[in-house]
């Protein structure tokens, strides 16, 4: 059975490796289990088993880049876990944005005039703008844990999802610009079959689709971040 001092030694080692706290807790459980197994199988003391375990994990803690979401180097294991989670959330976000795109097409063909579609266009995109605003309003108490520069003991990011929260702010500003438009060119392109503005319409549709995808992705990140905060409460209380 590992003592509290030994457990804290493992925790401090993982903090030194710059692991986000939610990943740290997951890795910590695996590492402690591995240390115990090595102690038992090789008949070693904790320090010897810990050194052997660190050697087994050293490749996972090498620094690498993930420029899409992180501006600074991160451990290999962090990149693996974050890429896996981001892939799942992006896949769901893409599918939901695709549903929104289909709804937009239905609104185009069901609209009887440019003015009517303009209302539909603004309402649909306003939903994507208001959703994160409402979410933030109802979760204002955790705003200090959202900052990307919030760190524990000044050494690591709070959760793996925290870096992507800022994406919502960028998307909100972009979506605000979309709402000011009326979608006239998109409406005319599909309703009149005049393809003179094919390139501009294609760019507009692609931009809106991408923006909606990342708005949804940002919301998924927010809720995963919130979920991680709950898991970390006990750890923070113990560490304090």
Order of alpha helices (4+ residues) and beta strands (2+ residues): alpha-alpha-alpha-beta-beta-alpha-alpha-beta-beta-alpha-alpha-alpha
